[in-house]
Amino acid sequence: MTDTIFALSSGAPPAAIAVVRISGPAAGAALAALAGRVPPERRAVAATLCNGAGEVLDRALVLWLPGPGTATGEDTAELHLHGGRAVVAAVSAALAEIPGLRAAEPGEFTRRAFANGRIDLAEAEGLADLLAAETELQRRTALAMAGGALSRTVEDWRERLLGLSAAVEAVLDFADEDDVATLPADFLTRIDALRAEIATWLARPRAEVLREGFRVVIAGPPNAGKSTLFNTLVQDEAAIATPIAGTTRDVLTRPVAYDGVPFLFADTAGLHDATDDVVEAIGIERALEALDRADLVLWLGPEGEGPSGAWEVAAQCDRANVAAKRHPRHRISAVSGLGMAELIADLVATARQAMPKPGEAALNERQHHLLRDAARALQSAEDESNPLLVAESLRLARVAFDGLLGRTTTEDMLDALFGRFCIGK
């Protein structure tokens, strides 16, 4: 963190403007080297940028933002250049020649913001999801997390937990004094209230289904119309659809959004009991694995033979030689479009119920695991009568909160998180 880093922080050129960000202890010196001076702080000033040989690189706007009140918590400079490729390349080359400067790695600016206390880990995870958001629902949920919706709640829980821990420590340290020899009368009520709030968060829809899409697997025997339906749903000829049985040999997935709701549709190999084709057998095995991972299965096979919870779909309903279903949830023809609007509307309504509400923060797997640990620790604290064991349970809950906000973490986990960011963020 002693290096000074730089990177293009705007979109790839060519563009109207390209923003190059510099962060670290030598940011001011780098700005002076290129612009000839350090302008007044937090004011955009026009400057002619030159390299070490005195060659003019660009006429730009420059900003000097001294730390710690910056995005990274460090001294920061911004160069607002003309957005041509050659301009960006020339300025980057000039910066690389300045001693103490180097090009930033993916996510390094945000990682420095985390290390310097400008954001916590939950906010950083929300920011990563915000950068990856492709639908309105994803954007609003990620924005809530990046804005600290979960972090503020956890900080409140942590403060209340510290108060509970202080009450237990008073009993342990001053048990011989009558006024603090027992726990407060509302001690268990306060623990139970805290645990109930955590349980409410744990019951919310998870972030993974929002990030990855509501996983819908289309399944059934060969020639049931699976690939044709898949192509219609993903609005592309992604799967080969033919009358030949066994055409689909693997699980084919495509993401698509309907009404702002992200879906991941999967086409699978036709399911049947016996095959001498080794490749087809592998395809069937993978199809069965996809069924286990599905949020919803559209079953195009014989009625009642699909997995539990699957929707019975009478596909190819416009064909006379197809066995009819007595009680399908939907009758469709992917070729003529019959029933497709109703199927899609039903899918959207169902997926919305499984996803976070618009603008509502949602827990990812790591956060869910830690909050579950905290809830279990609080339950243990309620069940214990020994003050020492109560204190230990409260400590474990506090450790879980600290891990959620990033006060205790590992380098490997941080590498994985910030590696999701682009260079310049």
N, C-alpha and C positions, 0 to 999 in steps of 0.2 A: 504493500500500500504506500510505499515511499516513492514509487514511480509516478510520473505524470503521464496520463494516457490521452489519446485523441482518437476521434473517429467521426465519420460522417453519420449524423444523427437524424437526417431527413431521408426521404425516399431516394431510391437509386436514380442517378442522372440518366438522361437529361431532364431537367426540371427548371422552373422559373427561378427558384432559389434553392441553394444547398446550404445546410447548416452543419458546420463542423464544430464539434464540442471538444474542449480541452479541460481536463480536471486533474488537479494535483498540485503539489507545492511549487512547481515550476510553471504553472499556467500563466502567471503574470509576466514572467521573463519571456515565455514563448510569444505572448501577445506583443510585448515590446519589441522582440526581435523581428516580427513580421510587419507590424504596423508602425514601428518607430517610436511608440510611446504607449503608456497605459492610460486609457481615457478615464474620465470620472466614473466612479462605480455606478452600476445599474442605469446607465444611459447609453442608448444606441448612438454611435458616432461613426461618421463616414471616414474611411481610411484607405490609403493605398498600401496594399500588401506587397512586400518584396522578399525575395529569398536571400540567402547568405551572400550571394554574388551581386546583389543589388538589382536583380532583374524584377521588373514589375510582374506580379502574378495576377492581380485583380484589383478592382475598385470595389470595396465591400463595406458593409456595416459591421462594426465590432462591438462586443459587450464585455465589460469586466464585472464579474460577480464574485467578490471576495467571500470566503467561507467565514463561519460555518453555516450561514443562512442561505445555502444553495441546495439544489436537488441532491447532490452527492455529499454535502457537508464539507466539501473541500473548496479551495480557490478554483474558480471556473471561469473560462473564457469561451465566448461563442463567436464564430466567424460566419456571417451571413453572406455567402458568395453568390455570384452568378452560377446557375446550376448546370453548367456544361461538364462533360466528362473530363476534358482536358484541364479545366480550371480546378476541379476537385483533385485530380491526380497531381497537379503541380503544387498545390497548397499542401497536400498530404506529404509529398516528397520533401518539401521545405521543412515541415514540422518534424519529420523523421530524422533530419540532419541536426536538429537542436539537441545538445547533450541533455540527458535525463528524460527525454520523451520517447514514447513507444506507442505503437498502434494498440488500441484496446482489444480485449478478447470479448467474445459474446457475453452479454449480460454484465460486463464489468462495472459499468456506471451504476447500475441498480444494486449490484453487490456492494459497492462502496457506500451507497446510500443506506443499505442495511447495516453494514459494519459500523457506520458512523451514527447510527441511531436515528436516521431521518425517517425510516420506515421499519416496521417489524416484519417477521417472516410471513405472517398471514396476509399482510398487505402486499408483500412481494409476490406471493402466490396468486393473489387476485390480479395483480398487474400482468403477470405472465398469461393468465387466462384472458385478460382484456386484449392483449396484443394478438392472441390467437382467435378471438371471437369472430364468427362469421355470420351470426344471426343476431337479431335484435334482442332476443331473450338471453343469449349468451353475453351480449354486451352489457345489459342492465345488471345481470347477476354479478359479473366480474367487476363492474364498476362499484357495486356495493361492497365487495370484498376489498378491492384496492383502496376504497375510501375509508376503510377502517371499521365497517359495521360489526364484524366479528371481534376485532381487536378491542374496541371500546367495551364490548360486552364482557370479554374475558378479563380485561383490566378491572372492571367492576366486581366480577366474581373473585378475582385474586385479592382485592382489598377486603372484601367481606371474609374471605378465607383467612387472611392475616389476623383479622379481629377475632375469629374463632380460635386460631392458634394461640393468640396472646392470652385468651381466657384460660386455655388449658395450661399454658406455661405458668400462669399465675398460681394455679392450683399446685403444680409440681414444685415451684420455687418457694411458695409461701404457705404450704399446707398447714403450718402451725398457727397461722393467723386466721381468726374466725371469719373476718369479712371476705376472705378470698379462698376459703378452704373448700368450697364447693363450686361447681360450674353454675353459670347463670341459669335462671329458670327457663329461659327461652332458648337455651343452647341447642337442643335437639331440633326445635322448630326451625331455627335459622339454618341448620344443616339440611334439613328436609326441604326447605324452600329453595335453597341453592341447588340441591340435587334435582328437584323438579324442573327448574329452569333449564338445566343441562339436558334433562330428558326430552324437553320440548325441542331443543336443537337437534338432538340425536334422531328424533322422529321425522325430521324434515327430509324431503327428497335430496339425494346426494348430488354432488357436483359432476360426478363422472358421466351420468346419463345425459347431462346438459352438454358437457364438453365433447363427448364421443358421439352423441346422438342416440335417440331411442332406437334400440336394436330390434328390427323386425325381420324374422327369418321366414322365408317362404319354403314350405316343405310339402312332401307328398310323394307318390310313386312316380315312375317314369311316365312321360307324356301326359302329365296332369295339367300342363299349362303354366308351370312355375316360371320358366324363363321369359315367356311372353308377358306375364304379369310383372315380373321384375323389370323388364325393359320399359314397360309402360309407367311404372311407379318412379323409376329414376330418369325417365324422359330421355332415354338414350338406348341405342342398340348395343348395350354393354355385353349381353349374353347371347350366345348362338342359340337360336330357337329353331328346331327342326322336328319333323315327325319321328326321327330315328331315336329309339330308346337309348338312354345312357349318354346323350350328347354332353350334358353337364357332368364334369368329372371332379370338380373342386368347388369350394365355397367361394363365390364371387360377391364382393361387397361394393357398394357405392353409397356415398353420403349425399343427401339431398334435404332441402328444407321446404316445408309447406307452412304457409302462414306464420313464418318466423320460427317454427319449431324444427329443430334439427333431427333428422332420422338417419339411421344407417341400415339400409336394406341389404339382405343377404339372399342370394339364390343358391340352392343346394342341389347335390346329386339326387337322382330319384331313389327313393328308399324301397328296397325289396329284400327278400330273405336270402336268396342264393344267386351268386354270380361266380363265373370262372375267370373273370377279368380282374387281374390283380390291381390295376389302376382304378377300376370302377369300385372295387372293394375299399380301397383307401378313401375314395371320394365319399362313399357311404359312411365310413367311420368319421370323417371330418364333418359330414352333415349332422350326424348325431351329436357330435361335440358342439356344433353351432346351436343346436336346439337347447342344449343345457345352458348356454350363455345368453339366450334370447330374452329380451324383455317381453316379447310377444311373438307367437307363432301363428302364421296364416296357414291353415291346414287345407290342402287341396285334394287330399286323398279320401278314401271311403269314410263315410260318416261314422264318428265314434272311435276311429282308430288312431287319431292324432294324440299328441301329448296332452297332459292335463293342463287346462287353462287356455288351450289353443282356440282360435276362432275358426269355426267351420265356414269355409268359403266355397261356394258352388261356382267354380270357374268354368269357362267355356259353356255358359248356360244357353248360348244360342246354337249349340250343336246338338243334333237329335241323338247321336250315338253315345252320349256321355250320361253315365248313371246319375240320376237326380238325387239331391239330398232333401230330406223331409224338413229339417229345421236348421238351415244354414243361417249364419248371421248376415251374410251378404251373398247375393247372386250377381255375378259379374261376367262380362266378356271384355277381356283386355283388348281384343281386336276391334270390336265395334264401339267400345267405351261404355257399354251398358253397365250401370251400377258403380262405375269407377268413382264418380264424384261423391257418392254416398260412402263408399269405402274409405276414401281419403279423409273426408270430414270426420268419420268415426275414429280413424287413426290419430288425427290431430287432437281431437277431444280427449282421447285416452292418454296420449303422450303428455298432454298438458297436466293431467292429474299426477303423472309420475315425475314431473319436473318441478324445480323451484318456481314459486310465483314470480312474476316480473319484478325485478328490483330487489328480490329477497336474497340475502346472503345464503350460500350453500356450502356445506362442508365437503372437502375432498377426503380421500381415504385416510391420509395421514392425520388430518384434523379430527376426523370421526374417531379414529383409534385412540387418540390422546384424550378426547373428551369422554369417551367410554371408560378409559382408565380412571379419569377424575371422578366420574360418577360411582364407579365401584369402590374407590377409596373413601368417598363420602359415605357410602352405604356401610362400609366397615367401621367408620368412625361412629355412625349411629348405633351400630350393634355392639360396640365395645363398652365395657364399664371401667376398664383399667385406663387411667389418664395417660400413661406412657404409650399404650397402644393407640389410643385416640390421637395423641400428638403425632405419632408416626403415620397414621392414615391421612391426617390432614397435610402432613409434609409431602406424601406421595401425590395427593391431589394438586398441591402447589407445583410440584415438579412437572406434572402433566401440563398445567397452564403455562409454565415457563417454556416447555418444549414447543407448545403451540405457537407462542409468540417469537420463538427463536432465541430465547435467553440461554437455552441449553440445546445444542445441536451438534452435528458432525460435518466435517468438511466434505465427505462423500455426498451427503444429502444436499449440501449447498451447491456443490459442483453440478449435480443433476438438475437442480432447480434453475440456477442462473444460466446453465447451458441451453435452456429453452429460449432464452432471449436472443435477439439479433445483435450483431455488432453495432455499437453506437447507442445501445439502450442500457 
